[in-house]
Amino acid sequence: MLPLHDTQVRLVLLNHVTLRLADARPDELDAVGIANEQLDRLRQLSALDLNRLAAMRTLTIGIALDGEALQAGLRTVALVKEAKALEAYFIRHGASTQLMSALFKIRRKLTLKFRRDLDVRRPSGRVPLPDYATRERIYQVWRTIGDPAPRIRYYQLHQAFTHLPIAVLEVVIRDFEADA
């Protein structure tokens, strides 16, 4: 358990515990370490008395974290952060609204808003394609990328052809796969 020393944090927690445990079962009170009589007395304290109690250093108030749940939460936060970074990468490097919808489930209006926010300009209409030999190389690289996740495949493909917008890569892949 991590002991808390800040009086304001302790006051907020005491207040929270008092409200949260108002309808608690006896086994829940035991798990927290509070007897039913203590909870009743806590509820009867004035705000000033509750503040005095929070300021007492002899009363240990602390938190305990579930390590496994914390680890799962940290992984989730990292995955969300990675997805948001990848989303921004795709916007910055000219992904089409259709690709953004397919890969990130982002509506067209939101993609356009992100472009404005990031000050990304994209010409309207069909993107100009590179020469046929370059298109063949793009498709060859696409086929060699082993990752099954389309987001990662497009990202890795763009890493090989950084001079081209992602929308161009998308059209090349779509055209080659339509012909296959």
Buried (B, 14 or more C-beta within 10 A) or exposed (E): EEEBEEBEEBBEBBBEBBEEBEEBEEEEBEEEEBEEEEBEEBEEBEEEEBBEBBEEEEEEBEEEEEEEEEEEEEEEEEEEEEEEEBBBBBBBBBBBBEBBBBBBEBEEEBBBEBBEEEEBEBEEEEBEBBEEEBBEBBBEBBEEBEEEEEBBBBBBBBEBBEEBBBBBBBBBBEEBEEEE
